[in-house]
Amino acid sequence: MQKLVLSLAVVLLFSCQKKNEPSELPKKEEKKFEMYEMSEMAMLMEQMYADNERLKQRILNNDTIGQFPQHFLKIHEAVMTDEQENDAFFKEHAAAFIASQELIYKDPSNAKEHFNNSISECVKCHEVKCGGPIVRIKKLYIK
């Protein structure tokens, strides 16, 4: 009986030892980290969003509207992530957006209406071109 117990102990002892063989695991490919860079158009739209947030607050507070931000006109020339997106549809909606934005400053007594029309132009274009920011854009509407 002692020999059986001793034999089992020896077998268990050697079976639990780690083998020093090199592992044959597949090598992982190294991925290079690439920083996302916003296109000129994306940066411009971020700036227009921030400007419209401030404008919304001025309208809600019945403050003076100020001057039309001239940098909005860069919408016609800013480089997009995908240049093919700068098509007739985009140009038409960009012009409508600018026209509705200019009306806010030309007719401040109806600023809320013009502002909401301007936001609607953004949504109409983004419904076709780039839907991602629609939820965020809709938060600009003045209720």
FIMARKOL-576734 format. One record per atom (N, C-alpha, C, O): residue number from 1; residue in three letters; atom name; x, y, z. Coordinates in steps of 0.05 Angstrom, whole numbers, plus 5000, padded with zeros to 4 digits. Atoms other than C-alpha are relative to their C-alpha. Layout:
! FIMARKOL-576734
NODE   num   residu   atome      u      v      w
NODE   NUM      Ala      CA      X      Y      Z
...
***
This chain:
! FIMARKOL-576734
NODE   num   residu   atome      u      v      w
NODE     1      Met       N   5016   4976   5000
NODE     1      Met      CA   5000   5000   5000
NODE     1      Met       C   5017   5025   5000
NODE     1      Met       O   5011   5045   4987
NODE     2      Gln       N   4982   4977   4999
NODE     2      Gln      CA   5057   5047   5016
NODE     2      Gln       C   5012   5005   4973
NODE     2      Gln       O   5016   5028   4965
NODE     3      Lys       N   4988   4997   5026
NODE     3      Lys      CA   5087   5034   4948
NODE     3      Lys       C   4980   5013   4981
NODE     3      Lys       O   4988   5029   4963
NODE     4      Leu       N   5021   4988   5017
NODE     4      Leu      CA   5021   5053   4915
NODE     4      Leu       C   4997   5030   5006
NODE     4      Leu       O   4995   5046   4987
NODE     5      Val       N   5002   4972   4993
NODE     5      Val      CA   5016   5118   4953
NODE     5      Val       C   5024   5015   4991
NODE     5      Val       O   5022   5038   4981
NODE     6      Leu       N   4975   4987   5009
NODE     6      Leu      CA   5089   5134   4939
NODE     6      Leu       C   5000   5003   4970
NODE     6      Leu       O   5009   5024   4960
NODE     7      Ser       N   5001   4998   5030
NODE     7      Ser      CA   5079   5119   4865
NODE     7      Ser       C   4981   5022   4991
NODE     7      Ser       O   4987   5037   4973
NODE     8      Leu       N   5019   4979   5007
NODE     8      Leu      CA   5018   5164   4862
NODE     8      Leu       C   5011   5027   5006
NODE     8      Leu       O   5008   5046   4990
NODE     9      Ala       N   4988   4974   4992
NODE     9      Ala      CA   5055   5220   4897
NODE     9      Ala       C   5021   5008   4979
NODE     9      Ala       O   5022   5032   4971
NODE    10      Val       N   4979   4994   5020
NODE    10      Val      CA   5113   5215   4848
NODE    10      Val       C   4987   5008   4973
NODE    10      Val       O   4996   5027   4960
NODE    11      Val       N   5014   4994   5025
NODE    11      Val      CA   5066   5215   4788
NODE    11      Val       C   4988   5028   5001
NODE    11      Val       O   4990   5044   4983
NODE    12      Leu       N   5012   4974   4996
NODE    12      Leu      CA   5028   5275   4815
NODE    12      Leu       C   5021   5022   5000
NODE    12      Leu       O   5017   5043   4988
NODE    13      Leu       N   4979   4980   4998
NODE    13      Leu      CA   5092   5312   4830
NODE    13      Leu       C   5012   5007   4973
NODE    13      Leu       O   5016   5031   4967
NODE    14      Phe       N   4988   4994   5027
NODE    14      Phe      CA   5121   5305   4760
NODE    14      Phe       C   4979   5009   4980
NODE    14      Phe       O   4986   5023   4961
NODE    15      Ser       N   5021   4991   5019
NODE    15      Ser      CA   5055   5316   4724
NODE    15      Ser       C   4993   5029   5004
NODE    15      Ser       O   4983   5041   4985
NODE    16      Cys       N   5007   4972   4994
NODE    16      Cys      CA   5046   5384   4757
NODE    16      Cys       C   5022   5020   4993
NODE    16      Cys       O   5018   5044   4996
NODE    17      Gln       N   4978   4982   5006
NODE    17      Gln      CA   5113   5412   4737
NODE    17      Gln       C   4996   5013   4973
NODE    17      Gln       O   4986   5001   4954
NODE    18      Lys       N   5002   4985   5025
NODE    18      Lys      CA   5116   5465   4683
NODE    18      Lys       C   5022   4991   4981
NODE    18      Lys       O   5045   4988   4990
NODE    19      Lys       N   4980   5007   5020
NODE    19      Lys      CA   5152   5447   4620
NODE    19      Lys       C   5013   5025   4990
NODE    19      Lys       O   5000   5046   4988
NODE    20      Asn       N   4985   4977   5009
NODE    20      Asn      CA   5205   5495   4596
NODE    20      Asn       C   5002   5002   4970
NODE    20      Asn       O   5022   5012   4959
NODE    21      Glu       N   4999   4999   5029
NODE    21      Glu      CA   5188   5488   4523
NODE    21      Glu       C   4990   5028   4991
NODE    21      Glu       O   4972   5039   5003
NODE    22      Pro       N   5009   4974   5010
NODE    22      Pro      CA   5180   5552   4483
NODE    22      Pro       C   4971   4998   4990
NODE    22      Pro       O   4964   4978   4978
NODE    23      Ser       N   5028   5001   5009
NODE    23      Ser      CA   5108   5569   4470
NODE    23      Ser       C   4998   5006   4971
NODE    23      Ser       O   5013   5022   4960
NODE    24      Glu       N   5004   4996   5029
NODE    24      Glu      CA   5083   5567   4399
NODE    24      Glu       C   4975   5017   4996
NODE    24      Glu       O   4959   5011   4977
NODE    25      Leu       N   5024   4983   5003
NODE    25      Leu      CA   5030   5622   4407
NODE    25      Leu       C   5005   5018   4976
NODE    25      Leu       O   5027   5027   4971
NODE    26      Pro       N   4997   4982   5023
NODE    26      Pro      CA   5016   5663   4345
NODE    26      Pro       C   5007   5028   5009
NODE    26      Pro       O   4997   5038   5029
NODE    27      Lys       N   4992   4973   4993
NODE    27      Lys      CA   5048   5731   4346
NODE    27      Lys       C   4978   5020   4992
NODE    27      Lys       O   4966   5017   4971
NODE    28      Lys       N   5020   4979   5006
NODE    28      Lys      CA   5002   5791   4349
NODE    28      Lys       C   5013   5021   4982
NODE    28      Lys       O   5036   5029   4986
NODE    29      Glu       N   4990   4978   5017
NODE    29      Glu      CA   5009   5843   4295
NODE    29      Glu       C   4998   5026   5015
NODE    29      Glu       O   4978   5031   5028
NODE    30      Glu       N   5000   4974   4987
NODE    30      Glu      CA   5028   5910   4322
NODE    30      Glu       C   4984   5020   4984
NODE    30      Glu       O   4989   5023   4960
NODE    31      Lys       N   5016   4980   5014
NODE    31      Lys      CA   4978   5964   4305
NODE    31      Lys       C   5011   5027   5008
NODE    31      Lys       O   5015   5033   5032
NODE    32      Lys       N   4990   4973   4994
NODE    32      Lys      CA   5002   6035   4299
NODE    32      Lys       C   4976   5017   5008
NODE    32      Lys       O   4955   5015   4995
NODE    33      Phe       N   5020   4982   4991
NODE    33      Phe      CA   4961   6086   4336
NODE    33      Phe       C   4999   5024   4981
NODE    33      Phe       O   5020   5037   4978
NODE    34      Glu       N   5002   4976   5017
NODE    34      Glu      CA   4935   6139   4288
NODE    34      Glu       C   4980   5019   5012
NODE    34      Glu       O   4957   5012   5018
NODE    35      Met       N   5017   4980   4989
NODE    35      Met      CA   4907   6203   4315
NODE    35      Met       C   4981   5010   4979
NODE    35      Met       O   4988   5016   4956
NODE    36      Tyr       N   5020   4990   5018
NODE    36      Tyr      CA   4842   6224   4283
NODE    36      Tyr       C   5003   5030   4997
NODE    36      Tyr       O   5005   5045   5017
NODE    37      Glu       N   4998   4972   5005
NODE    37      Glu      CA   4847   6292   4250
NODE    37      Glu       C   4974   5009   4987
NODE    37      Glu       O   4965   4997   4967
NODE    38      Met       N   5025   4990   5012
NODE    38      Met      CA   4784   6331   4236
NODE    38      Met       C   5005   5015   4974
NODE    38      Met       O   5026   5028   4972
NODE    39      Ser       N   4997   4985   5025
NODE    39      Ser      CA   4774   6358   4167
NODE    39      Ser       C   4993   5030   5006
NODE    39      Ser       O   4983   5037   5027
NODE    40      Glu       N   5007   4972   4997
NODE    40      Glu      CA   4767   6433   4156
NODE    40      Glu       C   4970   5003   5004
NODE    40      Glu       O   4961   5019   5021
NODE    41      Met       N   5029   4998   4998
NODE    41      Met      CA   4692   6423   4147
NODE    41      Met       C   4990   4991   5028
NODE    41      Met       O   4973   5004   5040
NODE    42      Ala       N   5008   5010   4973
NODE    42      Ala      CA   4685   6383   4212
NODE    42      Ala       C   5007   5021   5021
NODE    42      Ala       O   4991   5026   5039
NODE    43      Met       N   4992   4979   4981
NODE    43      Met      CA   4723   6437   4250
NODE    43      Met       C   4982   5024   4998
NODE    43      Met       O   4973   5036   5018
NODE    44      Leu       N   5018   4977   5005
NODE    44      Leu      CA   4680   6492   4218
NODE    44      Leu       C   4973   4994   5012
NODE    44      Leu       O   4961   5011   5025
NODE    45      Met       N   5027   5007   4990
NODE    45      Met      CA   4616   6455   4236
NODE    45      Met       C   5000   4999   5031
NODE    45      Met       O   4980   5007   5043
NODE    46      Glu       N   4998   4999   4971
NODE    46      Glu      CA   4640   6447   4308
NODE    46      Glu       C   4999   5029   5010
NODE    46      Glu       O   4986   5035   5030
NODE    47      Gln       N   5000   4972   4993
NODE    47      Gln      CA   4653   6522   4310
NODE    47      Gln       C   4972   5012   4997
NODE    47      Gln       O   4963   5028   5013
NODE    48      Met       N   5027   4990   5005
NODE    48      Met      CA   4585   6537   4280
NODE    48      Met       C   4980   4990   5021
NODE    48      Met       O   4963   5005   5030
NODE    49      Tyr       N   5017   5010   4979
NODE    49      Tyr      CA   4552   6492   4331
NODE    49      Tyr       C   5004   5016   5026
NODE    49      Tyr       O   4984   5025   5038
NODE    50      Ala       N   4995   4984   4976
NODE    50      Ala      CA   4586   6529   4388
NODE    50      Ala       C   4989   5028   4998
NODE    50      Ala       O   4978   5039   5017
NODE    51      Asp       N   5010   4973   5004
NODE    51      Asp      CA   4568   6596   4358
NODE    51      Asp       C   4969   5001   5002
NODE    51      Asp       O   4958   5019   5013
NODE    52      Asn       N   5030   5002   4999
NODE    52      Asn      CA   4495   6574   4351
NODE    52      Asn       C   4990   4994   5028
NODE    52      Asn       O   4968   5003   5035
NODE    53      Glu       N   5008   5003   4972
NODE    53      Glu      CA   4493   6551   4423
NODE    53      Glu       C   4999   5027   5014
NODE    53      Glu       O   4981   5033   5029
NODE    54      Arg       N   4999   4973   4988
NODE    54      Arg      CA   4514   6621   4444
NODE    54      Arg       C   4978   5018   4989
NODE    54      Arg       O   4965   5033   5004
NODE    55      Leu       N   5022   4984   5012
NODE    55      Leu      CA   4465   6653   4395
NODE    55      Leu       C   4973   4992   5011
NODE    55      Leu       O   4957   5009   5017
NODE    56      Lys       N   5025   5010   4989
NODE    56      Lys      CA   4409   6610   4421
NODE    56      Lys       C   4995   5013   5028
NODE    56      Lys       O   4973   5022   5034
NODE    57      Gln       N   5003   4988   4973
NODE    57      Gln      CA   4422   6636   4492
NODE    57      Gln       C   4995   5030   4998
NODE    57      Gln       O   4979   5040   5014
NODE    58      Arg       N   5005   4971   5004
NODE    58      Arg      CA   4424   6708   4467
NODE    58      Arg       C   4971   5004   4992
NODE    58      Arg       O   4958   5023   5002
NODE    59      Ile       N   5027   4997   5008
NODE    59      Ile      CA   4357   6698   4433
NODE    59      Ile       C   4981   4995   5023
NODE    59      Ile       O   4962   5010   5028
NODE    60      Leu       N   5017   5007   4977
NODE    60      Leu      CA   4326   6665   4494
NODE    60      Leu       C   5001   5022   5022
NODE    60      Leu       O   4981   5027   5035
NODE    61      Asn       N   4998   4979   4979
NODE    61      Asn      CA   4352   6721   4539
NODE    61      Asn       C   4992   5028   4989
NODE    61      Asn       O   4995   5048   5003
NODE    62      Asn       N   5007   4975   5013
NODE    62      Asn      CA   4328   6775   4490
NODE    62      Asn       C   5023   5020   5000
NODE    62      Asn       O   5019   5044   5002
NODE    63      Asp       N   4976   4983   5003
NODE    63      Asp      CA   4399   6801   4484
NODE    63      Asp       C   5003   5009   4972
NODE    63      Asp       O   4988   5000   4954
NODE    64      Thr       N   4995   4992   5028
NODE    64      Thr      CA   4426   6836   4423
NODE    64      Thr       C   5012   4977   4985
NODE    64      Thr       O   5028   4961   4996
NODE    65      Ile       N   4991   5023   5016
NODE    65      Ile      CA   4440   6788   4367
NODE    65      Ile       C   5029   5003   4991
NODE    65      Ile       O   5043   4984   4989
NODE    66      Gly       N   4973   4995   5009
NODE    66      Gly      CA   4504   6820   4342
NODE    66      Gly       C   5002   4998   4970
NODE    66      Gly       O   4983   5004   4956
NODE    67      Gln       N   4994   5001   5028
NODE    67      Gln      CA   4536   6810   4274
NODE    67      Gln       C   5001   4972   4990
NODE    67      Gln       O   5009   4953   5005
NODE    68      Phe       N   4998   5027   5013
NODE    68      Phe      CA   4532   6751   4226
NODE    68      Phe       C   5029   4992   5000
NODE    68      Phe       O   5046   5007   4991
NODE    69      Pro       N   4972   5009   5000
NODE    69      Pro      CA   4595   6710   4236
NODE    69      Pro       C   5010   4993   4972
NODE    69      Pro       O   5001   4974   4960
NODE    70      Gln       N   4991   5003   5028
NODE    70      Gln      CA   4633   6715   4171
NODE    70      Gln       C   5014   4973   4995
NODE    70      Gln       O   5015   4964   4972
NODE    71      His       N   4986   5026   5004
NODE    71      His      CA   4671   6650   4183
NODE    71      His       C   4980   4979   4991
NODE    71      His       O   4988   4957   4982
NODE    72      Phe       N   5020   5019   5010
NODE    72      Phe      CA   4605   6614   4168
NODE    72      Phe       C   5001   4997   4970
NODE    72      Phe       O   4995   4976   4959
NODE    73      Leu       N   4998   5001   5030
NODE    73      Leu      CA   4617   6631   4095
NODE    73      Leu       C   5021   4980   4990
NODE    73      Leu       O   5021   4973   4967
NODE    74      Lys       N   4979   5019   5008
NODE    74      Lys      CA   4676   6583   4095
NODE    74      Lys       C   4987   4973   4994
NODE    74      Lys       O   5001   4955   4984
NODE    75      Ile       N   5013   5026   5006
NODE    75      Ile      CA   4624   6527   4089
NODE    75      Ile       C   5001   4994   4970
NODE    75      Ile       O   5000   4970   4963
NODE    76      His       N   4999   5004   5029
NODE    76      His      CA   4629   6537   4014
NODE    76      His       C   5027   4990   4990
NODE    76      His       O   5029   4980   4968
NODE    77      Glu       N   4973   5007   5009
NODE    77      Glu      CA   4703   6524   4011
NODE    77      Glu       C   5016   4981   5018
NODE    77      Glu       O   5037   4971   5010
NODE    78      Ala       N   4985   5017   4981
NODE    78      Ala      CA   4724   6483   4072
NODE    78      Ala       C   5003   4971   4988
NODE    78      Ala       O   4984   4961   4976
NODE    79      Val       N   4994   5027   5010
NODE    79      Val      CA   4756   6416   4055
NODE    79      Val       C   4985   4980   5017
NODE    79      Val       O   4987   4980   5042
NODE    80      Met       N   5015   5021   4986
NODE    80      Met      CA   4712   6356   4073
NODE    80      Met       C   5018   4976   5003
NODE    80      Met       O   5038   4973   4989
NODE    81      Thr       N   4987   5026   4997
NODE    81      Thr      CA   4735   6288   4097
NODE    81      Thr       C   4999   4985   4973
NODE    81      Thr       O   5019   4973   4965
NODE    82      Asp       N   5004   5013   5026
NODE    82      Asp      CA   4707   6260   4032
NODE    82      Asp       C   4991   5021   4980
NODE    82      Asp       O   4968   5030   4981
NODE    83      Glu       N   5006   4978   5019
NODE    83      Glu      CA   4710   6311   3976
NODE    83      Glu       C   4976   4995   4982
NODE    83      Glu       O   4964   5013   4972
NODE    84      Gln       N   5023   5006   5017
NODE    84      Gln      CA   4656   6274   3937
NODE    84      Gln       C   4974   5009   5013
NODE    84      Gln       O   4953   5011   5000
NODE    85      Glu       N   5024   4991   4985
NODE    85      Glu      CA   4606   6296   3991
NODE    85      Glu       C   4994   5030   4993
NODE    85      Glu       O   4971   5039   4998
NODE    86      Asn       N   5004   4971   5007
NODE    86      Asn      CA   4615   6369   3967
NODE    86      Asn       C   4987   5001   4972
NODE    86      Asn       O   4998   5011   4953
NODE    87      Asp       N   5014   5001   5025
NODE    87      Asp      CA   4563   6359   3913
NODE    87      Asp       C   4978   5021   4998
NODE    87      Asp       O   4976   5038   5016
NODE    88      Ala       N   5021   4981   5004
NODE    88      Ala      CA   4503   6398   3887
NODE    88      Ala       C   4980   5001   5024
NODE    88      Ala       O   4971   5022   5032
NODE    89      Phe       N   5018   5001   4977
NODE    89      Phe      CA   4459   6374   3945
NODE    89      Phe       C   5011   5015   5023
NODE    89      Phe       O   4998   5031   5036
NODE    90      Phe       N   4987   4986   4977
NODE    90      Phe      CA   4509   6398   3997
NODE    90      Phe       C   5000   5030   4995
NODE    90      Phe       O   4994   5046   5012
NODE    91      Lys       N   4998   4971   5007
NODE    91      Lys      CA   4519   6465   3961
NODE    91      Lys       C   4973   5014   5003
NODE    91      Lys       O   4971   5036   5013
NODE    92      Glu       N   5027   4988   4998
NODE    92      Glu      CA   4444   6477   3958
NODE    92      Glu       C   4992   5004   5029
NODE    92      Glu       O   4982   5025   5037
NODE    93      His       N   5008   4997   4972
NODE    93      His      CA   4434   6463   4032
NODE    93      His       C   5019   5018   5016
NODE    93      His       O   5010   5032   5035
NODE    94      Ala       N   4982   4981   4987
NODE    94      Ala      CA   4496   6502   4052
NODE    94      Ala       C   4991   5028   4994
NODE    94      Ala       O   4992   5045   5012
NODE    95      Ala       N   5010   4973   5007
NODE    95      Ala      CA   4468   6563   4015
NODE    95      Ala       C   4975   5006   5015
NODE    95      Ala       O   4971   5028   5025
NODE    96      Ala       N   5025   4995   4985
NODE    96      Ala      CA   4400   6554   4048
NODE    96      Ala       C   5007   5005   5030
NODE    96      Ala       O   4994   5021   5042
NODE    97      Phe       N   4991   4996   4972
NODE    97      Phe      CA   4435   6548   4116
NODE    97      Phe       C   5010   5029   5004
NODE    97      Phe       O   5002   5042   5023
NODE    98      Ile       N   4989   4973   4997
NODE    98      Ile      CA   4474   6613   4105
NODE    98      Ile       C   4978   5020   4997
NODE    98      Ile       O   4978   5039   5013
NODE    99      Ala       N   5022   4980   5003
NODE    99      Ala      CA   4412   6650   4080
NODE    99      Ala       C   4983   5001   5025
NODE    99      Ala       O   4976   5023   5034
NODE   100      Ser       N   5017   5000   4976
NODE   100      Ser      CA   4372   6628   4141
NODE   100      Ser       C   5016   5012   5024
NODE   100      Ser       O   5004   5025   5041
NODE   101      Gln       N   4983   4988   4978
NODE   101      Gln      CA   4430   6647   4188
NODE   101      Gln       C   5001   5030   4997
NODE   101      Gln       O   4998   5045   5016
NODE   102      Glu       N   4999   4971   5004
NODE   102      Glu      CA   4436   6716   4156
NODE   102      Glu       C   4974   5013   5007
NODE   102      Glu       O   4974   5036   5017
NODE   103      Leu       N   5026   4988   4993
NODE   103      Leu      CA   4361   6728   4166
NODE   103      Leu       C   4998   5005   5031
NODE   103      Leu       O   4984   5023   5039
NODE   104      Ile       N   5001   4996   4970
NODE   104      Ile      CA   4371   6720   4242
NODE   104      Ile       C   5011   5028   5006
NODE   104      Ile       O   5000   5042   5023
NODE   105      Tyr       N   4987   4974   4995
NODE   105      Tyr      CA   4416   6782   4240
NODE   105      Tyr       C   4986   5023   4986
NODE   105      Tyr       O   4987   5046   4996
NODE   106      Lys       N   5014   4979   5015
NODE   106      Lys      CA   4376   6821   4188
NODE   106      Lys       C   4973   5006   5012
NODE   106      Lys       O   4963   5028   5010
NODE   107      Asp       N   5027   4998   4989
NODE   107      Asp      CA   4309   6809   4222
NODE   107      Asp       C   4999   4989   5028
NODE   107      Asp       O   4986   4969   5033
NODE   108      Pro       N   4999   5011   4973
NODE   108      Pro      CA   4322   6801   4296
NODE   108      Pro       C   4973   4998   5015
NODE   108      Pro       O   4971   4984   5035
NODE   109      Ser       N   5026   5002   4987
NODE   109      Ser      CA   4249   6811   4314
NODE   109      Ser       C   4988   4972   4996
NODE   109      Ser       O   4971   4964   5011
NODE   110      Asn       N   5009   5027   5005
NODE   110      Asn      CA   4237   6742   4284
NODE   110      Asn       C   5023   4980   5003
NODE   110      Asn       O   5024   4960   4989
NODE   111      Ala       N   4975   5015   4997
NODE   111      Ala      CA   4304   6713   4307
NODE   111      Ala       C   4994   4970   5007
NODE   111      Ala       O   5007   4952   4996
NODE   112      Lys       N   5006   5027   4992
NODE   112      Lys      CA   4273   6651   4339
NODE   112      Lys       C   4992   4983   4976
NODE   112      Lys       O   5002   4961   4972
NODE   113      Glu       N   5010   5015   5024
NODE   113      Glu      CA   4237   6630   4275
NODE   113      Glu       C   5023   4995   4980
NODE   113      Glu       O   5026   4973   4970
NODE   114      His       N   4978   5002   5019
NODE   114      His      CA   4298   6644   4231
NODE   114      His       C   5021   4980   5011
NODE   114      His       O   5033   4965   4996
NODE   115      Phe       N   4981   5018   4987
NODE   115      Phe      CA   4343   6607   4281
NODE   115      Phe       C   4991   4971   4996
NODE   115      Phe       O   5007   4954   4987
NODE   116      Asn       N   5010   5028   5003
NODE   116      Asn      CA   4299   6545   4280
NODE   116      Asn       C   5001   4991   4971
NODE   116      Asn       O   5006   4968   4966
NODE   117      Asn       N   4998   5007   5029
NODE   117      Asn      CA   4296   6547   4204
NODE   117      Asn       C   5029   4993   4993
NODE   117      Asn       O   5033   4975   4977
NODE   118      Ser       N   4972   5006   5005
NODE   118      Ser      CA   4371   6549   4203
NODE   118      Ser       C   5008   4973   5010
NODE   118      Ser       O   5023   4958   4997
NODE   119      Ile       N   4994   5026   4989
NODE   119      Ile      CA   4376   6489   4248
NODE   119      Ile       C   4986   4978   4983
NODE   119      Ile       O   4998   4956   4979
NODE   120      Ser       N   5014   5019   5018
NODE   120      Ser      CA   4325   6453   4203
NODE   120      Ser       C   5017   4995   4975
NODE   120      Ser       O   5017   4972   4965
NODE   121      Glu       N   4983   5004   5024
NODE   121      Glu      CA   4372   6465   4144
NODE   121      Glu       C   5023   4981   5007
NODE   121      Glu       O   5030   4965   4990
NODE   122      Cys       N   4979   5018   4991
NODE   122      Cys      CA   4427   6431   4183
NODE   122      Cys       C   4990   4971   5000
NODE   122      Cys       O   5003   4953   4989
NODE   123      Val       N   5011   5027   4997
NODE   123      Val      CA   4383   6371   4199
NODE   123      Val       C   4994   4988   4972
NODE   123      Val       O   5000   4965   4967
NODE   124      Lys       N   5007   5011   5027
NODE   124      Lys      CA   4358   6364   4127
NODE   124      Lys       C   5024   4990   4985
NODE   124      Lys       O   5024   4969   4972
NODE   125      Cys       N   4976   5008   5014
NODE   125      Cys      CA   4428   6361   4100
NODE   125      Cys       C   5012   4975   5013
NODE   125      Cys       O   5020   4956   5000
NODE   126      His       N   4988   5023   4986
NODE   126      His      CA   4453   6314   4154
NODE   126      His       C   4984   4975   4998
NODE   126      His       O   4995   4953   5001
NODE   127      Glu       N   5017   5024   5005
NODE   127      Glu      CA   4395   6267   4142
NODE   127      Glu       C   5010   4984   4976
NODE   127      Glu       O   5007   4960   4974
NODE   128      Val       N   4990   5012   5025
NODE   128      Val      CA   4427   6253   4074
NODE   128      Val       C   5030   4995   5001
NODE   128      Val       O   5039   4974   4993
NODE   129      Lys       N   4971   5001   5002
NODE   129      Lys      CA   4501   6266   4084
NODE   129      Lys       C   5014   4986   5023
NODE   129      Lys       O   5031   4969   5018
NODE   130      Cys       N   4985   5011   4977
NODE   130      Cys      CA   4523   6248   4154
NODE   130      Cys       C   4981   5002   5024
NODE   130      Cys       O   4979   5022   5037
NODE   131      Gly       N   5021   5001   4980
NODE   131      Gly      CA   4470   6227   4204
NODE   131      Gly       C   5010   5002   5029
NODE   131      Gly       O   4994   5008   5046
NODE   132      Gly       N   4990   5001   4973
NODE   132      Gly      CA   4515   6222   4265
NODE   132      Gly       C   4992   5023   5018
NODE   132      Gly       O   4983   5018   5040
NODE   133      Pro       N   5005   4977   4982
NODE   133      Pro      CA   4506   6292   4293
NODE   133      Pro       C   4971   5009   5002
NODE   133      Pro       O   4966   5030   5015
NODE   134      Ile       N   5027   4990   5000
NODE   134      Ile      CA   4431   6298   4282
NODE   134      Ile       C   4988   5004   5027
NODE   134      Ile       O   4976   5025   5033
NODE   135      Val       N   5011   4998   4973
NODE   135      Val      CA   4412   6285   4354
NODE   135      Val       C   5011   5025   5014
NODE   135      Val       O   4996   5039   5027
NODE   136      Arg       N   4987   4977   4988
NODE   136      Arg      CA   4461   6337   4377
NODE   136      Arg       C   4990   5026   4988
NODE   136      Arg       O   4984   5045   5002
NODE   137      Ile       N   5010   4976   5014
NODE   137      Ile      CA   4439   6388   4325
NODE   137      Ile       C   4972   5007   5009
NODE   137      Ile       O   4966   5030   5013
NODE   138      Lys       N   5028   4995   4992
NODE   138      Lys      CA   4366   6380   4344
NODE   138      Lys       C   4998   5013   5028
NODE   138      Lys       O   4977   5026   5034
NODE   139      Lys       N   5000   4988   4973
NODE   139      Lys      CA   4384   6402   4415
NODE   139      Lys       C   5002   5030   4998
NODE   139      Lys       O   4996   5044   5018
NODE   140      Leu       N   4997   4971   5004
NODE   140      Leu      CA   4396   6471   4386
NODE   140      Leu       C   4973   5014   4997
NODE   140      Leu       O   4970   5038   5002
NODE   141      Tyr       N   5027   4987   5005
NODE   141      Tyr      CA   4322   6483   4369
NODE   141      Tyr       C   4991   5015   5025
NODE   141      Tyr       O   4995   5007   5047
NODE   142      Ile       N   5012   4984   4979
NODE   142      Ile      CA   4289   6537   4409
NODE   142      Ile       C   4970   4992   5002
NODE   142      Ile       O   4956   4994   4982
NODE   143      Lys       N   5028   5009   4997
NODE   143      Lys      CA   4223   6511   4437
NODE   143      Lys       C   4982   5023   5009
NODE   143      Lys       O   4958   5019   5013
***
